[in-house]
Amino acid sequence: MIDVQAIIAATTTFVQNNHGLAAPIVFGLAFGESLALVSFFIPATVLLLAIGALIEASGLHFFPIWLAAATGAALGDAISYWLGFHYKERAKTFWPLSKRPDLVARAEDFFHRFGVWGVAIGRFFGPVRAVVPLVAGVLAMRQTHFQVANVASAAVWAFAMLAPGAAAFKLFGF
């Protein structure tokens, strides 16, 4: 069993002690959180919220870390889209998605209901976050529409992940 608390503690301590690596670590976390098939194994949401507090506590600059998170998230979704576009229906059979056909069905329903907005909105809903871009690729959504929704929502999502921790530390000194 993976000890998520230990991973969170070790990662936040590492970032706190290695300021210069904060942006690459945040990029990797956001990338992994957004990449289909990998996102199920990375507790990135909690880590990004904690790192947000470290930004303020450690005197780090918010913008480069936010940019790293947004870029990582957008790149993860772009690769997920490409996997879906390239492998089509076969992409749904890849592990661990093959064990969660209900999740794939929910992502397809979500995508059909909201279209391009589903890509943007889906980024904010837990387990479907990394599956919606894959489904968009499988269903051959126009790449330009996908990328506009992808990049815009990645920027907002990155802010939403990092800003609360930074604001809480600034306001309450956590």
C-alpha positions as CSV (number, residue, x, y, z in Angstrom):
1,M,0.0,0.0,0.0
2,I,1.3,3.5,-0.9
3,D,1.6,5.8,2.1
4,V,0.2,9.0,0.5
5,Q,0.9,11.1,3.7
6,A,4.6,10.1,3.5
7,I,4.8,11.1,-0.2
8,I,3.2,14.5,0.5
9,A,5.5,15.2,3.5
10,A,8.6,14.1,1.6
11,T,7.7,16.2,-1.5
12,T,6.8,19.3,0.4
13,T,9.9,19.1,2.5
14,F,12.0,18.6,-0.6
15,V,10.5,21.6,-2.3
16,Q,11.0,23.7,0.8
17,N,14.7,22.7,1.0
18,N,15.3,23.0,-2.8
19,H,13.6,26.3,-4.0
20,G,15.3,26.1,-7.4
21,L,13.6,22.8,-8.2
22,A,10.1,24.0,-7.2
23,A,9.0,24.9,-10.8
24,P,10.2,21.7,-12.4
25,I,8.6,19.6,-9.6
26,V,5.3,21.5,-10.0
27,F,5.5,21.0,-13.7
28,G,6.0,17.2,-13.2
29,L,3.1,17.0,-10.8
30,A,0.7,18.9,-13.0
31,F,1.9,16.9,-16.0
32,G,1.4,13.6,-14.2
33,E,-2.0,14.7,-12.8
34,S,-3.2,15.5,-16.4
35,L,-1.7,12.6,-18.2
36,A,-4.2,9.8,-18.9
37,L,-3.3,6.5,-17.3
38,V,-0.7,8.1,-15.0
39,S,-3.0,10.5,-13.0
40,F,-4.5,7.7,-11.0
41,F,-1.2,7.2,-9.2
42,I,-0.2,10.8,-8.3
43,P,-1.7,12.7,-5.4
44,A,-0.9,15.9,-7.2
45,T,-3.9,17.9,-6.1
46,V,-3.0,17.8,-2.4
47,L,0.7,18.3,-3.3
48,L,0.0,21.4,-5.4
49,L,-2.2,22.9,-2.6
50,A,0.6,22.3,-0.1
51,I,3.2,23.7,-2.5
52,G,1.0,26.8,-2.9
53,A,1.5,27.5,0.8
54,L,5.2,26.9,0.5
55,I,5.4,29.6,-2.3
56,E,4.3,32.2,0.2
57,A,6.2,30.7,3.2
58,S,9.5,30.3,1.4
59,G,9.4,33.6,-0.5
60,L,9.2,32.0,-3.9
61,H,7.7,33.8,-6.8
62,F,4.2,32.7,-7.7
63,F,4.3,33.4,-11.5
64,P,7.1,30.9,-12.6
65,I,5.5,28.1,-10.4
66,W,2.1,28.9,-11.7
67,L,3.4,28.9,-15.3
68,A,5.1,25.5,-14.7
69,A,1.9,24.0,-13.4
70,A,-0.2,25.4,-16.3
71,T,2.3,24.2,-18.8
72,G,2.6,20.8,-17.3
73,A,-1.2,20.4,-17.2
74,A,-1.7,21.6,-20.8
75,L,1.1,19.2,-22.0
76,G,-0.3,16.3,-20.1
77,D,-3.8,16.8,-21.6
78,A,-2.3,17.4,-25.1
79,I,-0.5,14.0,-24.9
80,S,-3.7,12.4,-23.6
81,Y,-5.6,13.8,-26.5
82,W,-3.0,12.5,-29.0
83,L,-3.1,9.0,-27.4
84,G,-6.9,9.0,-27.9
85,F,-6.7,10.4,-31.4
86,H,-3.9,7.9,-32.4
87,Y,-5.3,4.7,-30.7
88,K,-9.0,5.5,-31.1
89,E,-11.3,2.9,-29.4
90,R,-8.2,0.8,-28.4
91,A,-7.2,3.6,-26.0
92,K,-10.1,2.7,-23.7
93,T,-8.7,-0.8,-23.3
94,F,-5.4,0.4,-21.8
95,W,-4.8,-0.4,-18.1
96,P,-6.0,1.1,-15.7
97,L,-8.9,2.4,-17.8
98,S,-9.8,-1.2,-18.8
99,K,-10.6,-1.8,-15.1
100,R,-12.8,1.3,-15.0
101,P,-15.2,1.2,-17.9
102,D,-17.6,3.2,-15.8
103,L,-15.1,6.1,-15.7
104,V,-14.6,6.0,-19.5
105,A,-18.4,6.0,-20.0
106,R,-18.8,9.0,-17.6
107,A,-16.1,10.9,-19.5
108,E,-17.8,10.1,-22.8
109,D,-21.2,11.3,-21.4
110,F,-19.5,14.4,-20.0
111,F,-17.8,15.1,-23.3
112,H,-21.0,14.6,-25.4
113,R,-23.0,16.8,-23.0
114,F,-20.6,19.7,-22.9
115,G,-18.5,19.4,-26.0
116,V,-15.5,21.7,-26.0
117,W,-16.6,23.1,-22.7
118,G,-16.3,19.6,-21.3
119,V,-12.6,19.7,-21.8
120,A,-12.4,22.9,-19.8
121,I,-14.9,21.9,-17.1
122,G,-13.6,18.3,-16.9
123,R,-10.2,19.5,-15.7
124,F,-11.8,20.4,-12.4
125,F,-13.5,17.1,-11.7
126,G,-11.3,14.5,-10.1
127,P,-11.1,11.1,-11.8
128,V,-12.5,12.3,-15.2
129,R,-9.8,15.0,-15.4
130,A,-7.3,12.9,-17.3
131,V,-9.8,10.8,-19.2
132,V,-11.8,13.6,-20.9
133,P,-8.8,14.7,-23.1
134,L,-8.3,11.0,-24.1
135,V,-12.0,10.7,-25.0
136,A,-11.8,14.0,-26.9
137,G,-9.0,12.5,-29.0
138,V,-10.9,9.2,-29.5
139,L,-13.9,11.1,-30.7
140,A,-11.6,13.3,-33.0
141,M,-12.5,16.7,-31.6
142,R,-11.0,19.4,-33.7
143,Q,-7.5,20.0,-32.4
144,T,-7.7,23.8,-32.4
145,H,-10.9,23.7,-30.3
146,F,-9.3,21.2,-27.9
147,Q,-6.1,23.2,-27.5
148,V,-7.9,26.5,-26.8
149,A,-10.0,24.8,-24.0
150,N,-6.9,22.9,-22.8
151,V,-4.6,25.8,-22.4
152,A,-7.2,28.2,-21.0
153,S,-8.4,25.7,-18.4
154,A,-4.9,24.7,-17.5
155,A,-4.1,28.3,-16.6
156,V,-7.2,28.6,-14.4
157,W,-6.7,25.1,-12.9
158,A,-3.0,25.9,-12.0
159,F,-4.1,29.1,-10.3
160,A,-6.9,27.3,-8.4
161,M,-4.4,24.6,-7.2
162,L,-1.7,27.0,-6.0
163,A,-3.4,30.2,-4.9
164,P,-5.4,28.9,-2.0
165,G,-2.4,27.6,-0.2
166,A,-0.4,30.8,-0.8
167,A,-3.4,32.9,0.3
168,A,-4.0,30.9,3.4
169,F,-0.4,31.2,4.5
170,K,-0.4,34.9,3.8
171,L,-3.7,35.5,5.7
172,F,-3.4,33.1,8.5
173,G,0.3,32.2,8.7
174,F,-0.2,28.5,8.3
